Amino acid sequence: MRRRNLIIGTAGHIDHGKTVLVKALTGRDTDRLAEEKRRGISIDLGFAPLTLPGGTAAGLVDVPGHENFVRNMMAGATGVDLALLVVAADDGVMPQTREHLAILDLLGVRRGVIAITKVDTVDEEMVELVRDEVSELLEGTALVGSPMVAVSGVTGQGVDELMEALDRVASEVILKDEALPARMPIDRVFTLRGIGTVVTGTLWSGVLDDEERMDLLPRGGSVRVRGLQVHDAGRERAYAGERVAANLAGVPRERVLRGDVLIEPGYLRPTYMLDARVKILKAWTRPVKRGARIRFHHGTREILGRIYPMGAEQVSPGESVPCQLRLEAQAVCAPGDRFVIRSYSPVTTIGGGVVVDPYPPKHRISDERALVEFAALEEGDPAESTAVYLGRSSAPVTADGLVLASGMSREDVEAGLKALVSDGHAFMLGRGPAAAYLSSGLDGGTAESVVGFIDEFHRSRPLEEGIARDALKKKLLASWEPRAADLFLDRMAAAGLIEIEGKSVRLPGAGVSVSGEDGRLMDDILARIESAGYAPPSLGELAEALGKEKRGLVDLLSLAQKEGRLVRVSPDLYYTPKAMSEIEKRLRQATGSGTISVSDFRGVIGASRKYALPLLEYFDRNRVTVRVGDVRKLR
């Protein structure tokens, strides 16, 4: 049975006793910085292990409550499965209580426990007043109805009850997916003498093995994990939902930043732009206008960017609409990821949302297709989502390629492709992992282009039987993988749309058409060559005598050669088959069992060296003769 691993994250206003409560639960003081000790407040994230009574292994993240450190709070809140919302009995609901709760709601945290702290400093009536205030605050949020426990981190009152409440709620949490590729946003980076660079974070998905190669995004580069720890204990493997420390072999400290992501290769790629369902908080006081500058918080990273509602000029408080976010630095997102947005200045949480498309094209304000694609992707049906990304590709793409192009899981991509092929909305080229897929629209459109191009080729080059296969691919299928292009043409041939013979492609029934002036010219050429016997006019002499370009004559000569009416001895020299037969007969008689020189051969055929040498080279190529020094003998 799988061990339950999850992350519990504190939330609440400054000085409401979060760190004291964490120490009461875990025995650890999570304020590690000297400034935190001096000022008596949490500034950065703190971490501690916590084993719940039912056996759940939890990582407890203690976040700062001061308004100046909300950015750090969000870096810790990301990846939280269960919220521990802390409200001091002597203070009640305060500004960061509200902001932290809004952030948890925007990040999709659906389970929580409310700890009313410092109950040793107030009477029971005050505790009940705070309970009522918190209950009212939770209305309309995902944490409504969450259990509340009165507790004192100083005296220990209620700590056992709080532990039991956490255990009950933890059993309801949907665990992170170990089947997905490994992904870990980095929240701390430091160096240890003799070890090197160490990064920590919450493993959002998958499993991470010691000695595994991972990608470090967004700046790129492959790294090797050399040593894993989970809550200070060495491990060979870490699982989704655990707090993980990983030593990165040979990676300098300055190469890694908080906000970077350790991720399994081939899963996600960095992006400057994404489409998302964005919700603006009702508490925000004014509409967010198109192009407004924002702070985008995703994973453990903050990025500046701008928001562009799709089909609208602004987003009003309380609205939830499709938007495109254009970022000033790269993010690493998957569909379904949650994020928070804050205003640029003054810095305040104004909303958040869900990533729908991590790799969209840039949209205009009135882009109907963008809205249609957004709706299909938001629905989450594997076939519909796969169809969107397949439809964007101008070339066949593999399942691996679609995973990288979409951020979808491989399982969903494969299910989507299977459904699309079954319904005739996509076609498969090849078999196995290397199989490529194309949408029915690309299939039909490309086939139409191929037929049209070949038809035009036939019209402009009537003396050629077809276009060279490689030339056709270079012209129309240049962006395709060569194997996919060949399979596509073979598929067209099987459907009877084209015919392929050797390296040539033509339309069905198409053939060489010689008529009119070309026909008369062909007859003239053949007559001139035939009448010249063993000393026919060269290509240049024919062109000059007929007043034609060499290129035009080459097509006619090549056709005559294919039809067996001429024999090509050299690029400039053609003979009739009858003449070649006679010349070969004379050559054999003159040579016998001996040898023959070029000079001797000239006498045999009664022609100059201009003809004798090309003819002998032709016979060499065709294995009639073999050259030995300056003479030749029969094979």
Stockholm file with secondary structure:
# STOCKHOLM 1.0

chainA/1-635         MRRRNLIIGTAGHIDHGKTVLVKALTGRDTDRLAEEKRRGISIDLGFAPLTLPGGTAAGLVDVPGHENFVRNMMAGATGVDLALLVVAADDGVMPQTREHLAILDLLGVRRGVIAITKVDTVDEEMVELVRDEVSELLEGTALVGSPMVAVSGVTGQGVDELMEALDRVASEVILKDEALPARMPIDRVFTLRGIGTVVTGTLWSGVLDDEERMDLLPRGGSVRVRGLQVHDAGRERAYAGERVAANLAGVPRERVLRGDVLIEPGYLRPTYMLDARVKILKAWTRPVKRGARIRFHHGTREILGRIYPMGAEQVSPGESVPCQLRLEAQAVCAPGDRFVIRSYSPVTTIGGGVVVDPYPPKHRISDERALVEFAALEEGDPAESTAVYLGRSSAPVTADGLVLASGMSREDVEAGLKALVSDGHAFMLGRGPAAAYLSSGLDGGTAESVVGFIDEFHRSRPLEEGIARDALKKKLLASWEPRAADLFLDRMAAAGLIEIEGKSVRLPGAGVSVSGEDGRLMDDILARIESAGYAPPSLGELAEALGKEKRGLVDLLSLAQKEGRLVRVSPDLYYTPKAMSEIEKRLRQATGSGTISVSDFRGVIGASRKYALPLLEYFDRNRVTVRVGDVRKLR
#=GR chainA/1-635 SS CCCCEEEEEEECCTTSSHHHHHHHHHSCCCCCSHHHHHHTSCCSCEEEEEECTTSCEEEEEECCCSGGGHHHHHHHHTTCSEEEEEEETTTCSCHHHHHHHHHHHHTTCCCEEEEEECGGGSCHHHHHHHHHHHHHHHTTSTTTTCCEEECCTTTCTTHHHHHHHHHHHHTTSCCCCSSSCCEEEEEEEEEETTTEEEEEEECCBSEEETTCEEEEETTCCEEEEEEEEETTEEESEEETTSEEEEEETTCCGGGCCTTCEEECTTSCCCEEEEEEEEEECTTSCSCEETTEEEEEEETTEEEEEEEEETTSSEECTTCEEEEEEEEEEEECCCTTCEEEEEESSSCCEEEEEEEEESSCCCCCTTCHHHHHHHHHHHHTCHHHHHHHHHHHCSSCEEHHHHHHHHCCCHHHHHHHHHHHHHHTSEEEESSGGGCEEEEHHHHHHHHHHHHHHHHHHHHHCTTSSCEEHHHHHHHHCTTSCHHHHHHHHHHHHHTTSCEEETTEEECTTCCCCCCHHHHHHHHHHHHHHHHTTTSCCCHHHHHHHHTCCHHHHHHHHHHHHHTTSCEEEETTEEECHHHHHHHHHHHHHHHTTSCEEHHHHHHHHTCCHHHHHHHHHHHHHTTSEEEETTEEEEC
#=GC SS_cons         CCCCEEEEEEECCTTSSHHHHHHHHHSCCCCCSHHHHHHTSCCSCEEEEEECTTSCEEEEEECCCSGGGHHHHHHHHTTCSEEEEEEETTTCSCHHHHHHHHHHHHTTCCCEEEEEECGGGSCHHHHHHHHHHHHHHHTTSTTTTCCEEECCTTTCTTHHHHHHHHHHHHTTSCCCCSSSCCEEEEEEEEEETTTEEEEEEECCBSEEETTCEEEEETTCCEEEEEEEEETTEEESEEETTSEEEEEETTCCGGGCCTTCEEECTTSCCCEEEEEEEEEECTTSCSCEETTEEEEEEETTEEEEEEEEETTSSEECTTCEEEEEEEEEEEECCCTTCEEEEEESSSCCEEEEEEEEESSCCCCCTTCHHHHHHHHHHHHTCHHHHHHHHHHHCSSCEEHHHHHHHHCCCHHHHHHHHHHHHHHTSEEEESSGGGCEEEEHHHHHHHHHHHHHHHHHHHHHCTTSSCEEHHHHHHHHCTTSCHHHHHHHHHHHHHTTSCEEETTEEECTTCCCCCCHHHHHHHHHHHHHHHHTTTSCCCHHHHHHHHTCCHHHHHHHHHHHHHTTSCEEEETTEEECHHHHHHHHHHHHHHHTTSCEEHHHHHHHHTCCHHHHHHHHHHHHHTTSEEEETTEEEEC
//
